[in-house]
Amino acid sequence: MEWKGITEKTVYMGAFDFSVIVLFGNQRTSLAYVSWKFEDKETDLESNYRGKCFFKQGYIPIIWIPKKPRTNREYAIYAHECLHAIWHMFEWANIPITRDTEEVMAHSMAHLIANGLK
């Protein structure tokens, strides 16, 4: 979905009843969108991020990066932010992050990375 120059993609996390929003676009507009989506006027709109995963209890995580990745560094930033979102999903599902759940985390990461960029 396009909204004021930003692209929004909702990624449904398969077997989990959980979603993550991925935003690409201008930082200030994207952060204003996050503030609106979280119904939170306190969202920091002044920071200079290369990417960020926003989370507020009771809301789904929102990953923001300026544009779809093209360089190795940009893919690394996106993957980094995906890990934060997966961490929130594990907390939501009350799944401990251990060696026993490592494979679930790896598949969740792969799913979010692949589907957030389509």
Backbone hydrogen bonds in HBPLUS format (Angstrom, degrees):
<---DONOR---> <-ACCEPTOR-->    atom                        ^
c    i                          cat <-CA-CA->   ^        H-A-AA   ^      H-
h    n   atom  resd res      DA  || num        DHA   H-A  angle D-A-AA Bond
n    s   type  num  typ     dist DA aas  dist angle  dist       angle   num
A0008-GLU N   A0001-MET O   2.74 MM   7  5.08 165.3  1.76 156.3 161.5     1
A0003-TRP N   A0006-ILE O   2.89 MM   3  5.28 152.9  1.96 150.9 158.1     2
A0006-ILE N   A0003-TRP O   2.99 MM   3  5.28 160.2  2.03 115.0 121.5     3
A0007-THR N   A0024-PHE O   2.83 MM  17  5.16 163.3  1.86 154.1 159.4     4
A0024-PHE N   A0007-THR O   2.95 MM  17  5.16 150.8  2.04 143.9 152.4     5
A0009-LYS N   A0022-VAL O   2.86 MM  13  5.10 151.2  1.94 147.8 156.7     6
A0022-VAL N   A0009-LYS O   2.73 MM  13  5.10 163.0  1.76 153.5 159.6     7
A0011-VAL N   A0020-VAL O   2.76 MM   9  5.23 174.7  1.76 162.3 164.1     8
A0020-VAL N   A0011-VAL O   2.94 MM   9  5.23 147.4  2.05 140.7 151.3     9
A0013-MET N   A0018-PHE O   2.90 MM   5  5.57 169.3  1.91 169.0 166.6    10
A0016-PHE N   A0013-MET O   3.20 MM   3  5.49 156.0  2.26 134.3 128.6    11
A0021-ILE N   A0061-PRO O   3.01 MM  40  6.35 173.4  2.01 158.7 158.9    12
A0063-ILE N   A0021-ILE O   2.73 MM  42  6.14 164.6  1.76 165.6 166.2    13
A0023-LEU N   A0063-ILE O   2.68 MM  40  6.01 162.0  1.71 164.7 171.3    14
A0065-ILE N   A0023-LEU O   3.08 MM  42  6.39 158.3  2.13 157.1 161.6    15
A0025-GLY N   A0066-PRO O   2.90 MM  41  4.69 117.3  2.30  97.6 114.7    16
A0030-SER N   A0026-ASN O   2.89 MM   4  5.94 158.1  1.94 151.2 158.5    17
A0031-LEU N   A0027-GLN O   2.83 MM   4  5.98 159.1  1.87 156.5 161.7    18
A0032-ALA N   A0028-ARG O   2.99 MM   4  6.19 148.5  2.09 142.6 151.3    19
A0033-TYR N   A0029-THR O   2.97 MM   4  6.24 147.5  2.07 142.9 152.0    20
A0034-VAL N   A0030-SER O   2.95 MM   4  6.32 153.2  2.03 146.1 153.1    21
A0035-SER N   A0031-LEU O   2.96 MM   4  6.19 162.2  1.99 146.9 151.3    22
A0036-TRP N   A0032-ALA O   2.97 MM   4  6.21 155.7  2.03 145.0 151.5    23
A0037-LYS N   A0033-TYR O   2.76 MM   4  5.98 165.3  1.78 156.8 161.1    24
A0038-PHE N   A0034-VAL O   2.87 MM   4  5.97 159.5  1.91 155.2 159.7    25
A0040-ASP N   A0035-SER O   2.93 MM   5  5.08 168.8  1.94 152.3 155.4    26
A0039-GLU N   A0036-TRP O   3.10 MM   3  4.96 152.2  2.18  98.4 106.8    27
A0052-LYS N   A0064-TRP O   2.90 MM  12  5.33 150.0  2.00 148.2 155.3    28
A0064-TRP N   A0052-LYS O   2.75 MM  12  5.33 163.7  1.78 161.8 167.6    29
A0054-PHE N   A0062-ILE O   2.72 MM   8  5.11 166.7  1.73 157.0 154.3    30
A0062-ILE N   A0054-PHE O   2.94 MM   8  5.11 160.3  1.97 144.7 150.7    31
A0059-TYR N   A0056-LYS O   2.93 MM   3  5.54 149.2  2.02 152.0 152.1    32
A0075-TYR N   A0071-THR O   2.98 MM   4  6.32 158.2  2.03 154.8 160.7    33
A0076-ALA N   A0072-ASN O   2.90 MM   4  6.13 152.8  1.97 147.5 155.7    34
A0077-ILE N   A0073-ARG O   2.97 MM   4  6.27 153.0  2.04 147.6 154.3    35
A0078-TYR N   A0074-GLU O   3.05 MM   4  6.27 162.2  2.08 146.7 151.3    36
A0079-ALA N   A0075-TYR O   2.88 MM   4  6.11 164.9  1.90 152.9 157.0    37
A0080-HIS N   A0076-ALA O   2.91 MM   4  6.04 156.0  1.97 146.1 153.0    38
A0081-GLU N   A0077-ILE O   3.05 MM   4  6.34 158.3  2.10 150.5 155.1    39
A0082-CYS N   A0078-TYR O   2.92 MM   4  6.20 148.4  2.03 148.0 157.7    40
A0083-LEU N   A0079-ALA O   3.05 MM   4  6.37 148.5  2.15 148.5 155.5    41
A0085-ALA N   A0081-GLU O   3.21 MM   4  6.59 156.8  2.27 146.8 152.4    42
A0086-ILE N   A0082-CYS O   2.90 MM   4  6.21 157.7  1.95 154.7 160.9    43
A0087-TRP N   A0083-LEU O   2.92 MM   4  6.12 153.7  1.99 149.2 156.4    44
A0088-HIS N   A0084-HIS O   3.13 MM   4  6.50 151.8  2.22 145.7 152.4    45
A0089-MET N   A0085-ALA O   3.02 MM   4  6.38 147.2  2.13 142.6 152.2    46
A0090-PHE N   A0086-ILE O   2.90 MM   4  6.23 158.1  1.95 154.5 159.5    47
A0091-GLU N   A0087-TRP O   3.00 MM   4  6.31 157.8  2.05 148.5 154.6    48
A0092-TRP N   A0088-HIS O   2.90 MM   4  6.08 163.0  1.93 148.5 153.2    49
A0093-ALA N   A0089-MET O   2.91 MM   4  6.14 155.1  1.97 150.4 156.8    50
A0094-ASN N   A0090-PHE O   2.95 MM   4  5.91 106.9  2.50 134.6 151.7    51
A0095-ILE N   A0090-PHE O   2.90 MM   5  5.03 168.7  1.92 149.2 150.9    52
A0094-ASN N   A0091-GLU O   3.02 MM   3  4.90 151.5  2.11  99.9 108.7    53
A0101-THR N   A0098-THR O   3.06 MM   3  5.32 142.5  2.21 103.8 114.0    54
A0102-GLU N   A0099-ARG O   3.38 MM   3  5.00 161.8  2.42  96.2 101.3    55
A0105-MET N   A0101-THR O   3.05 MM   4  6.37 158.5  2.10 154.0 160.4    56
A0106-ALA N   A0102-GLU O   2.90 MM   4  6.17 158.6  1.95 149.7 155.6    57
A0107-HIS N   A0103-GLU O   2.96 MM   4  6.18 164.1  1.99 150.9 154.3    58
A0108-SER N   A0104-VAL O   2.92 MM   4  6.05 154.2  1.99 144.9 152.7    59
A0109-MET N   A0105-MET O   2.86 MM   4  6.08 158.8  1.90 153.1 158.6    60
A0110-ALA N   A0106-ALA O   2.99 MM   4  6.23 164.7  2.01 148.8 152.8    61
A0111-HIS N   A0107-HIS O   2.94 MM   4  6.09 158.8  1.98 146.6 152.4    62
A0112-LEU N   A0108-SER O   2.99 MM   4  6.20 165.2  2.01 151.7 155.1    63
A0113-ILE N   A0109-MET O   2.85 MM   4  6.00 168.5  1.86 159.2 162.8    64
A0114-ALA N   A0110-ALA O   2.94 MM   4  5.97 168.3  1.96 149.1 153.0    65
A0115-ASN N   A0111-HIS O   2.95 MM   4  5.91 165.5  1.97 148.5 153.4    66
A0116-GLY N   A0112-LEU O   2.93 MM   4  5.57 144.6  2.06 139.6 147.0    67
